[in-house]
Amino acid sequence: MKQLHWEMALCFSFLLFFILIIKAHGFSSRCPCEPDYKCVLNNCVLNVDCPTVKKQGNGPPKFCKDAFDPNRRPPSKLESWFTEDIFNDLFPKANLGWGANKCFPYNYKAFIIAARYFPEFGTESPTNGFTARENYRRDLAAFFAHAIQETGENDASLYSNMDVEQAHACFYRGGFYNWFEGGPGSSFLPPNSSGYSPTDGDKCNPAGRYCSTNAELDHFYPCSNEQEGNYYKGCYFGRGAIQLSYNFNYGQFQQWLHSQNIIVDLLKNPNLLMTKVDPPLAILGSVWFYMTPQPPKPAMHDIIMGNWESGPVNREAGYFGPIFGPTSLIINNECSGEDQSEPGGPGESRRIKAFKWFCDYFGVPTGDEELLSCKNMPKKFGDFSNFLSFQPDWSSTWKEKPCSCAPAQYGGMIPYFQPGYYPERYVRLNEQNRRRCVQSNYLLMEIIKMNLETKSCISTGCFKMAISFGCTIYETIANYTMSLISCDPSKKLAFIKTKNFRLVAEGSEKEHGMLVAAIDKIIKSVVECLNMCYKNDQCISFNYRPDGNTCEIIYAGVSRGAELEQEEANYFYQKICTESLGHCLVSFNRIPQLQFIGYARNVLRQIDVETCLSKCLAISKSRGAGYNCKSVVYYYPDSECILNSESIESKPDLSSPAEADTGDVDYFTNSCAGDWSKWSKWSVCNSDGKQSRTRQCSVYGSCPGEKEEIRQCESESSLTKTELTSVIPDPVSESCPPKPIYKPCESCSSVDQPEISAIFIPAKVHCFVEHLSDKCMLLELCMESKLPSAFCFLQTCTDTLDVEL
């Protein structure tokens, strides 16, 4: 009997100890459950029979290759509590309604392989006011909530036939349903691709390309332009659990995979995100995005854990610590708040409601209701004044030591994680990223750009250590500068010049990257300043003073001339994207607050200023409108565009300062219009001993007489080097010739005759090449040593020929 009492006492002690352990971890089991509920993770959840889900396609194949991790990562602590039964209970509608299946992208094995690559996922618990159990489950609740919005079935009809709690239980079990953006039958896919097989995402129409392009992206994460008929292979539309999108995300994920010894080319074959199984990437790519910060944005995981710094303004508003709201800002810039109705609309509302449901399923708190949305977050991530990326350190390039990189306050391809704003595990990557910036072709790319801009091989300072390769290929990368234009492919980059005005940046703005300090040591003319800004995607405008040859590169611009300050002897240039028709490098001269009245030929209303200027350029080039558009007056209050057939140069008496009650107005002279009545230079003699000259009289006869004259050559070569120089205008003078200067020669298409495939365009000869369409004549001039070597990068049918002159 004493033995029995002793055993009972021991059992009671163990039970008491277990209860204390449970309380120490901050939870107690809610099980056993009431009828219609079931116990999941010591929590009672509604046990409901959901309506049969619609299954798309023919279902998974009978046989397939199992998901496999080539690196054989050890199990995650997540697997100890988040089991396959729970995964299947949460996602019965996965894979287009067929449920979790090893032959389709979404399944438990694919999920745990992804989790093993991020050991903190669902297992991290910093000191943040929540228990370890709550942190683990809130982390998964946040990830799954975003998956509901991005790839959920989202069947709102459930709320018509069930009570709200039952509808919730079925609606939010609809995650991982779709594979492709806009699925299941994505509009991005060819008509013969239903979207019901993971391989269907292999091709897309142009709308599904999602290809972002600029100088850095083209260097680091270039889009594939491979096509099959009318469809592209380089398609970076959304794929996977939370829809990885755009080439820069595919490229960064690919780079991370390479760091994990997983060699895959997602930029060339982006649909491998859905079809690869060694390891499977459809969930791994989404977990990578969820767990990885991209300055200025922290990782969504770190926000849920509270491992982020929101800054004093956000802290005062309550936006700090382990909250859900800002995660919606990161994934899709959605901050519209939660709808009152059920299930409500898509976007942030759906993310919030899904997070609440998953937290309820896991039996953990959501946190402050007001902080579930980023709607009232006063300072968004893009407004932070942090260092964001590593860039070449131009401040030290004059030193004769290896070139280096330094943090910059604008975004780039190599991230900088500012201490105090990101977890220490990312801050520790900074030195590695700095070395990567130094050692990668990034620096070489910048050096080559400078070589092209200055039309010489820079070999002073640190460039002595790195320039040999860059100088070797200086002449052979003629196409390179073409990729640096950040305008839409249908448009061209140009400048507006404003004389005697400048954009003034405050001192504080200088410190935060708006203004780069004046570069007065290397700028010899405005041409160099033009080129520096032209090739720099961050440069929006610049100030130039010819008296000191100072150039200020500015990462901001103005919307109208009235925002500038008057300053004698200063020239302000700002980039503009214009229609390619009629374009020249400096397309317009602007005079703020000036009116020009008397020669209006067309009035366009409710259009923006760039469209207005493009209309003028197109008219002056095509001459189909019945007049030459020589100037523009734009009234900002009414978005009114007036196209004129004369300008202040031809009719100076018709201009006057705008009245005070007129509002903001800008006058623009079209620098590309030219004078159609003037004759071009005489061409080089052709094989018949004749030469020609032309003028651009329009079809409606704005000037009398012939448009072309032909004469016998006066000498063997009537175009001397001196004459050649005279027809190559400086772009600053905006006097581009209005038509190709030379008459076409016989033929340029025979197999043994070289053809021009790429021509580097230095600023000094920009206008010349822009208007010289005759490839044969250009080749002839190159061979006769009548053009600078920068012109003469020629390609035959089989070889590349670099003609040194």
Stockholm file with secondary structure:
# STOCKHOLM 1.0

chainA/1-805         MKQLHWEMALCFSFLLFFILIIKAHGFSSRCPCEPDYKCVLNNCVLNVDCPTVKKQGNGPPKFCKDAFDPNRRPPSKLESWFTEDIFNDLFPKANLGWGANKCFPYNYKAFIIAARYFPEFGTESPTNGFTARENYRRDLAAFFAHAIQETGENDASLYSNMDVEQAHACFYRGGFYNWFEGGPGSSFLPPNSSGYSPTDGDKCNPAGRYCSTNAELDHFYPCSNEQEGNYYKGCYFGRGAIQLSYNFNYGQFQQWLHSQNIIVDLLKNPNLLMTKVDPPLAILGSVWFYMTPQPPKPAMHDIIMGNWESGPVNREAGYFGPIFGPTSLIINNECSGEDQSEPGGPGESRRIKAFKWFCDYFGVPTGDEELLSCKNMPKKFGDFSNFLSFQPDWSSTWKEKPCSCAPAQYGGMIPYFQPGYYPERYVRLNEQNRRRCVQSNYLLMEIIKMNLETKSCISTGCFKMAISFGCTIYETIANYTMSLISCDPSKKLAFIKTKNFRLVAEGSEKEHGMLVAAIDKIIKSVVECLNMCYKNDQCISFNYRPDGNTCEIIYAGVSRGAELEQEEANYFYQKICTESLGHCLVSFNRIPQLQFIGYARNVLRQIDVETCLSKCLAISKSRGAGYNCKSVVYYYPDSECILNSESIESKPDLSSPAEADTGDVDYFTNSCAGDWSKWSKWSVCNSDGKQSRTRQCSVYGSCPGEKEEIRQCESESSLTKTELTSVIPDPVSESCPPKPIYKPCESCSSVDQPEISAIFIPAKVHCFVEHLSDKCMLLELCMESKLPSAFCFLQTCTDTLDVEL
#=GR chainA/1-805 SS CHHHHHHHHHHHHHHHHHHHHHHHTTCCCCCSCCTTEEEETTEEEECCCCCCCCCCTTCCCSCCCCCCCTTCCCCCGGGGTSCHHHHHHHCTTTTTTTCSCTTSSCCHHHHHHHHHTCTTTTTCCCSSSSCHHHHHHHHHHHHHHHHHHHHCCCCTTHHHHSCHHHHHHHHTTCTTCCSBTTCSSCTTSCTTCCSCSGGGGGCBCGGGCCCCCSHHHHHHSCCCCCEETTEESCCCCCBTTTTBCSHHHHHHHHHHHHHTTCCCCTTTCTTHHHHCBTTBCTTHHHHHHHHCCBTTBCCHHHHHHTCSCCCHHHHHTTCCSSCSHHHHHHHHCCCCCCCSSSSCCSTHHHHHHHHHHHHHHHTCCCCCGGGGCSTTCSSCGGGCCCCCEEEECGGGTTSSSCCCEEEESSCCSSBCCCBTTBCHHHHTTHHHHHHHHHHSHHHHHHHHHHHHHHTSCCCSGGGGGTHHHHHHTGGGCGGGGGGGCCSCTTEEEEEEEEEEEECCCCHHHHHTTSBCCCCTTTCCSHHHHHHHHHHCTTCCEEEEETTTTEEEEESCCCSSGGGSEEEEEEEEEEEEEEESTTCCSEEEEEEETEEECSCEEEEEESCCHHHHHHHHHHHHHHCCSSSCCCEEEEETTTTEEEEESSCTTTCGGGEEECCGGGCSEEEEEETTCCCTTSCCCCCCCCTTSEEEEECCCCTTCSSCSCSEEEEECSSSCCCCHHHHHHTSCCGGGTCCCSSCSSCCCSCSCSTTSCBCCCCCCCGGGHHHHHTCCCHHHHHHHHHTTCSCGGGCEEECSSCEEECCC
#=GC SS_cons         CHHHHHHHHHHHHHHHHHHHHHHHTTCCCCCSCCTTEEEETTEEEECCCCCCCCCCTTCCCSCCCCCCCTTCCCCCGGGGTSCHHHHHHHCTTTTTTTCSCTTSSCCHHHHHHHHHTCTTTTTCCCSSSSCHHHHHHHHHHHHHHHHHHHHCCCCTTHHHHSCHHHHHHHHTTCTTCCSBTTCSSCTTSCTTCCSCSGGGGGCBCGGGCCCCCSHHHHHHSCCCCCEETTEESCCCCCBTTTTBCSHHHHHHHHHHHHHTTCCCCTTTCTTHHHHCBTTBCTTHHHHHHHHCCBTTBCCHHHHHHTCSCCCHHHHHTTCCSSCSHHHHHHHHCCCCCCCSSSSCCSTHHHHHHHHHHHHHHHTCCCCCGGGGCSTTCSSCGGGCCCCCEEEECGGGTTSSSCCCEEEESSCCSSBCCCBTTBCHHHHTTHHHHHHHHHHSHHHHHHHHHHHHHHTSCCCSGGGGGTHHHHHHTGGGCGGGGGGGCCSCTTEEEEEEEEEEEECCCCHHHHHTTSBCCCCTTTCCSHHHHHHHHHHCTTCCEEEEETTTTEEEEESCCCSSGGGSEEEEEEEEEEEEEEESTTCCSEEEEEEETEEECSCEEEEEESCCHHHHHHHHHHHHHHCCSSSCCCEEEEETTTTEEEEESSCTTTCGGGEEECCGGGCSEEEEEETTCCCTTSCCCCCCCCTTSEEEEECCCCTTCSSCSCSEEEEECSSSCCCCHHHHHHTSCCGGGTCCCSSCSSCCCSCSCSTTSCBCCCCCCCGGGHHHHHTCCCHHHHHHHHHTTCSCGGGCEEECSSCEEECCC
//
